[in-house]
């Protein structure tokens, strides 16, 4: 356990990373060393409209950029970055969400400043621990400020908007087999609904947080579907928790692998396939593996649960210009626009020139926050589909409680 993270309640079994609810003490104190680094690096309050040629030239002089990432896709981005900037060595580490946060915290506690870029979807840790405690700093390339909405620029830059979705098998069920999410708690789906455990998966935990935060909509969906008032079980405080209580009680199947979940649902030739929560980029298996996964977009209150994955420059980064260049590369070229013609394979040719670091992520389920990026293939329903999202403030105040609830319910 990280010594300075005081919320033991947020720990899952098997030593998962604790999340911090502590006040941003460091941010409340003057820190001359931090201010000097910001000023030298032209970050934070010292960021100006960059002379981009100077940033690139200085990045090449630095010669290296170190990336701590929650996703293995970053290794592909590193390969693509090298095609554009062979003078800069990229060291990208696929650590997962929790280990990314843990490594940054541990190193900073030891006054080791090895990372340049930090990439994670852990909202609470990124926004309410790393940011106020000077472990990262927000950086938005100047040319993107008019292309990314405020909510995706502050307090941290969103690289992609990702989503969990409810999957069903469209070969077995030409029409969605359920109309309300509450039907998953009924006997016909007993032992036939799967999801990745939130123990060790911040993205799954964010889905649970979105369900609990939107408890009013969950209650409305129940009452509209069943035509009666929802009665909460003993000790359950709202409809979001009640849904999770009933879902767990319906012999939910917990997996440690999202790919296996998508396979279990989408494999063709099944008489009674399960349904599942899954990362929606696994819909691409429909093309690659001839699966039949689908999302019931009209499900009440929603079949989609979105969350931001953030990118930031590490505090005291040893290669700040290379970090700026890598962040800008991740967000895509300044020449990218809604009229851009993007053709697969996206990681080559003109598509790569325009998408740059977005190319490796350019698929259904990972959407750019930029308003000028064409949606990836098979994403026609995304812009108009309803999505539930857990706000950073709600996550900060409730994630430990939701963690405790899940552990208590699944331990019965």
C-alpha positions in Angstrom: 0.0 0.0 0.0 1.2 3.5 -0.8 2.0 5.1 2.6 0.6 8.6 1.8 -2.8 7.3 0.4 -5.0 7.2 3.4 -8.2 5.8 2.2 -7.9 2.1 3.1 -11.5 1.6 2.4 -10.8 1.9 -1.3 -8.6 -1.1 -1.3 -9.8 -4.3 -3.0 -8.6 -7.8 -2.1 -5.2 -9.1 -3.2 -3.4 -5.8 -2.7 -5.1 -3.5 -5.2 -4.0 0.1 -5.2 -5.6 2.4 -2.6 -7.1 5.6 -3.8 -6.5 8.8 -2.1 -9.2 11.1 -0.6 -6.6 13.3 1.2 -6.6 17.0 0.8 -4.1 18.3 -1.7 -1.7 19.4 1.0 1.2 20.0 -1.3 -0.9 22.2 -3.6 -1.7 24.4 -0.7 2.0 25.2 0.1 4.4 27.3 -1.8 6.9 25.1 -3.7 9.7 27.1 -5.3 11.2 24.0 -6.9 7.9 23.2 -8.6 7.4 26.8 -9.7 10.9 27.0 -11.1 10.4 23.8 -13.1 7.0 25.0 -14.5 8.6 28.3 -15.5 11.6 26.6 -17.2 9.3 24.1 -19.0 6.7 26.8 -19.9 3.9 24.7 -18.4 1.0 25.5 -16.1 0.6 29.3 -15.6 3.7 29.8 -17.7 2.4 28.1 -20.8 2.3 30.3 -23.9 1.2 29.9 -27.4 4.1 27.7 -28.4 6.4 28.3 -31.2 6.1 24.8 -32.4 9.3 24.6 -34.3 11.1 25.5 -31.1 9.3 22.7 -29.2 10.2 20.2 -31.8 13.9 21.3 -32.0 14.2 21.2 -28.2 12.5 17.8 -28.0 15.1 16.5 -30.5 17.8 17.9 -28.3 16.4 16.1 -25.3 16.4 12.9 -27.3 14.1 10.8 -25.2 10.6 10.6 -23.8 9.4 8.2 -21.1 5.7 7.2 -21.0 3.8 5.5 -18.2 0.6 4.1 -19.6 -2.4 2.1 -18.7 -2.7 0.5 -22.1 -0.6 -1.7 -24.3 -1.8 0.4 -27.3 0.8 3.0 -26.2 3.5 0.6 -27.5 2.0 1.0 -31.0 1.9 4.8 -30.6 5.6 4.7 -29.6 6.3 2.8 -32.9 4.4 5.4 -34.9 6.1 8.3 -33.1 9.5 7.0 -34.1 8.5 7.1 -37.7 8.0 10.9 -37.4 10.7 11.7 -34.9 13.5 9.1 -35.2 15.8 11.4 -33.2 13.7 10.8 -30.1 13.9 7.5 -28.2 10.5 6.5 -26.8 10.4 4.3 -23.6 6.7 3.4 -23.2 5.6 1.2 -20.3 2.3 -0.7 -20.3 1.5 -0.8 -16.6 -2.2 -0.9 -16.3 -4.3 1.9 -14.6 -3.4 1.1 -11.0 0.3 0.4 -11.5 0.7 3.5 -13.6 -0.6 5.6 -10.7 1.4 3.6 -8.1 4.7 3.9 -10.0 4.4 7.7 -10.3 3.5 8.1 -6.6 6.3 5.8 -5.4 8.9 7.5 -7.6 7.9 11.0 -6.6 8.0 10.0 -2.9 11.6 9.0 -3.5 12.3 12.2 -5.4 12.8 10.1 -8.6 11.5 11.9 -11.7 11.8 9.4 -14.4 8.5 9.8 -16.3 7.7 12.4 -18.9 4.1 11.5 -19.8 1.4 9.8 -17.7 -1.6 8.2 -19.3 -4.5 6.6 -17.3 -8.3 6.5 -17.0 -8.2 6.6 -13.2 -10.3 9.8 -12.6 -9.9 10.0 -8.9 -6.2 9.4 -8.8 -5.3 11.6 -11.8 -7.6 14.5 -11.0 -7.6 14.5 -7.2 -4.2 13.1 -6.2 -1.6 13.3 -8.9 -2.7 16.7 -10.3 -3.0 18.7 -7.0 0.0 17.1 -5.5 2.3 18.2 -8.4 2.8 14.7 -9.7 1.5 15.7 -13.1 0.6 19.0 -14.8 -2.1 19.5 -17.4 -0.9 20.4 -20.9 -3.1 21.2 -23.8 -1.3 22.1 -27.1 -2.3 25.7 -28.0 -3.6 24.7 -31.4 -6.1 22.4 -29.8 -7.8 24.8 -27.4 -10.6 25.7 -29.9 -11.0 22.1 -31.0 -11.5 20.4 -27.6 -14.5 21.3 -25.4 -13.8 22.7 -21.9 -14.9 19.6 -20.1 -12.3 17.6 -22.0 -9.5 20.2 -21.5 -9.9 20.9 -17.8 -8.8 19.9 -15.2 -7.0 17.4 -17.4 -6.7 16.8 -21.1 -8.8 13.8 -22.2 -7.1 11.8 -24.9 -10.0 9.5 -25.7 -13.5 9.0 -24.5 -14.0 5.3 -23.9 -17.0 3.3 -23.0 -18.3 0.1 -21.5 -21.4 -1.3 -23.1 -23.9 -4.1 -22.6 -23.4 -6.8 -25.2 -25.8 -9.3 -26.6 -25.5 -11.9 -29.4 -27.3 -10.6 -32.5 -27.3 -13.9 -34.3 -29.3 -15.6 -31.5 -31.3 -12.5 -30.9 -32.1 -10.5 -34.1 -33.7 -7.9 -31.8 -32.3 -7.0 -28.4 -33.5 -9.6 -25.8 -34.1 -6.9 -23.1 -35.6 -3.4 -23.1 -34.6 -2.4 -19.5 -31.3 -3.0 -17.8 -33.3 -4.3 -14.8 -34.3 -7.4 -16.8 -30.7 -8.6 -16.2 -31.7 -9.2 -12.6 -34.5 -11.6 -13.6 -34.3 -15.4 -13.4 -33.9 -15.9 -17.2 -30.5 -14.3 -17.0 -29.4 -16.0 -13.8 -25.8 -17.0 -14.3 -25.9 -15.6 -17.8 -24.5 -12.1 -17.3 -20.7 -11.5 -17.2 -18.4 -8.6 -16.4 -14.8 -7.9 -15.6 -14.2 -7.6 -11.9 -13.8 -4.0 -10.7 -11.0 -5.3 -8.4 -8.0 -4.2 -10.4 -10.1 -2.6 -13.2 -10.7 1.2 -12.8 -12.7 1.3 -16.0 -15.2 -1.3 -14.6 -15.3 0.6 -11.3 -16.2 3.8 -13.3 -19.1 1.9 -14.8 -20.4 1.0 -11.4 -20.0 4.6 -10.3 -22.0 5.9 -13.3 -24.8 3.5 -12.4 -24.9 4.6 -8.7 -24.6 8.3 -9.6 -27.5 8.1 -11.9 -29.7 6.3 -9.4 -32.7 8.5 -10.2 -32.6 7.4 -13.8 -32.2 3.8 -12.7 -35.3 4.1 -10.5 -37.3 5.7 -13.3 -36.3 2.9 -15.7 -37.5 0.3 -13.2 -40.8 1.9 -12.5 -41.5 2.5 -16.2 -40.7 -1.1 -17.1 -42.5 -2.8 -14.3 -45.3 -0.3 -13.7 -44.7 -0.2 -9.9 -42.6 1.5 -7.4 -39.1 0.2 -6.7 -38.7 -1.3 -3.3 -35.2 -1.1 -1.9 -33.7 -4.1 -0.1 -32.7 -3.7 3.5 -29.7 -1.5 4.0 -29.7 -0.4 0.3 -29.9 3.4 -0.1 -30.8 4.0 -3.8 -31.7 2.4 -7.1 -28.2 2.2 -8.4 -27.0 0.2 -5.4 -30.2 -1.9 -5.6 -29.5 -2.8 -9.2 -25.9 -3.9 -8.3 -27.3 -5.8 -5.3 -29.8 -7.7 -7.5 -27.3 -8.3 -10.3 -24.7 -9.8 -8.0 -27.5 -11.9 -6.4 -28.4 -13.2 -9.8 -25.2 -15.2 -10.0 -23.2 -12.7 -12.0 -20.2 -14.3 -13.7 -17.0 -12.4 -12.9 -14.1 -12.7 -15.4 -10.6 -11.3 -15.4 -10.4 -10.9 -19.2 -12.5 -8.6 -21.3 -11.6 -10.3 -24.5 -12.9 -13.6 -23.1 -16.2 -11.9 -22.2 -16.6 -10.6 -25.7 -16.0 -14.1 -27.1 -18.4 -15.7 -24.7 -21.2 -13.4 -25.8 -20.5 -13.0 -29.5 -19.5 -16.5 -30.6 -21.8 -17.7 -33.3 -23.9 -20.9 -33.1 -25.0 -20.5 -29.4 -28.5 -21.4 -28.3 -28.4 -19.4 -25.0 -25.5 -17.0 -25.1 -24.9 -14.8 -22.1 -25.0 -11.0 -22.0 -22.2 -8.9 -20.6 -20.6 -5.5 -19.7 -17.7 -5.1 -22.0 -15.3 -2.5 -23.4 -17.1 -1.6 -26.6 -14.0 -1.6 -28.8 -14.4 -5.4 -28.7 -17.1 -4.9 -31.3 -14.2 -5.0 -33.7 -14.2 -8.8 -33.2 -17.3 -8.9 -35.3 -15.0 -8.1 -38.3 -11.8 -9.8 -37.2 -13.3 -13.0 -35.8 -16.8 -13.0 -37.3 -18.5 -12.6 -33.9 -22.1 -11.4 -33.5 -21.8 -8.9 -30.6 -24.2 -6.0 -30.6 -25.3 -3.2 -28.2 -29.0 -2.6 -27.4 -28.7 1.2 -28.0 -32.4 1.8 -26.9 -32.0 0.1 -23.5 -33.3 2.0 -20.5 -31.8 4.0 -19.0 -28.7 3.4 -21.1 -26.5 0.6 -22.6 -23.4 2.8 -22.7 -21.2 4.0 -19.8 -18.5 6.4 -20.9 -15.3 7.6 -19.2 -12.3 9.7 -20.0 -8.8 8.5 -20.4 -6.4 11.3 -19.5 -2.9 12.3 -20.7 -0.7 14.6 -18.7 2.9 15.7 -18.4 4.6 14.2 -15.4 5.7 16.6 -12.7 9.4 17.4 -12.9 9.6 15.6 -16.2 13.2 15.4 -17.4 12.2 15.9 -21.0 9.4 18.4 -21.0 9.6 19.4 -24.7 9.6 15.8 -25.8 6.6 15.3 -23.5 4.8 18.2 -25.1 5.5 16.7 -28.6 4.3 13.3 -27.5 1.1 14.6 -26.1 0.4 16.6 -29.3 1.2 13.5 -31.3 -1.3 11.5 -29.3 -4.0 14.1 -30.0 -3.5 14.0 -33.8 -2.3 16.4 -36.4 -3.4 20.1 -36.5 -4.4 19.4 -40.2 -6.9 16.7 -39.2 -10.5 17.9 -39.7 -14.0 16.5 -40.3 -13.4 16.4 -44.1 -10.3 14.3 -43.7 -10.4 11.1 -45.7 -9.2 8.3 -43.5 -8.8 4.8 -44.8 -7.5 1.6 -43.2 -4.9 0.6 -42.4 -4.9 3.8 -40.3 -1.4 3.4 -39.1 0.1 4.0 -42.5 0.1 6.5 -45.3 -2.0 9.6 -45.3 -4.2 8.3 -42.5 -1.2 8.1 -40.2 0.0 11.5 -41.2 -3.3 13.0 -40.1 -4.2 10.8 -37.1 -0.7 10.4 -35.8 -1.0 9.0 -32.3 -4.7 8.6 -32.7 -4.2 6.0 -35.4 -3.6 3.1 -33.0 -6.7 4.0 -31.1 -8.9 4.7 -34.1 -11.7 2.2 -33.7 -15.2 2.0 -32.3 -15.1 2.4 -28.5 -12.3 5.0 -28.4 -13.4 8.4 -29.5 -11.4 11.6 -29.7 -12.6 14.6 -27.7 -11.7 16.8 -30.6 -14.7 18.2 -32.4 -13.0 18.0 -35.8 -12.2 14.3 -35.9 -14.3 12.0 -38.1 -15.8 9.1 -36.1 -14.1 5.7 -36.6 -15.8 2.9 -38.6 -19.0 1.3 -37.3 -19.6 4.2 -34.9 -22.7 5.6 -36.5 -24.8 5.2 -33.3 -22.3 6.7 -30.9 -23.0 10.4 -31.3 -26.7 10.1 -30.7 -26.8 7.2 -28.2 -27.4 8.0 -24.6 -24.4 7.6 -22.3 -24.1 7.7 -18.5 -20.9 9.1 -17.0 -19.6 9.3 -13.5 -18.5 12.8 -12.7 -15.0 13.3 -11.2 -16.5 14.9 -8.1 -18.9 11.9 -7.5 -16.0 9.5 -8.1 -13.9 11.3 -5.5 -16.6 11.2 -2.9 -18.1 7.8 -3.5 -15.6 5.4 -5.1 -14.4 4.0 -1.8 -18.0 3.3 -0.7 -18.8 1.6 -4.0 -15.7 -0.5 -3.7 -16.7 -1.6 -0.2 -20.2 -2.3 -1.3 -19.0 -4.5 -4.2 -16.6 -6.4 -2.0 -19.2 -7.0 0.7 -21.9 -8.1 -1.8 -19.6 -10.5 -3.7 -18.3 -12.0 -0.5 -21.7 -13.2 0.8 
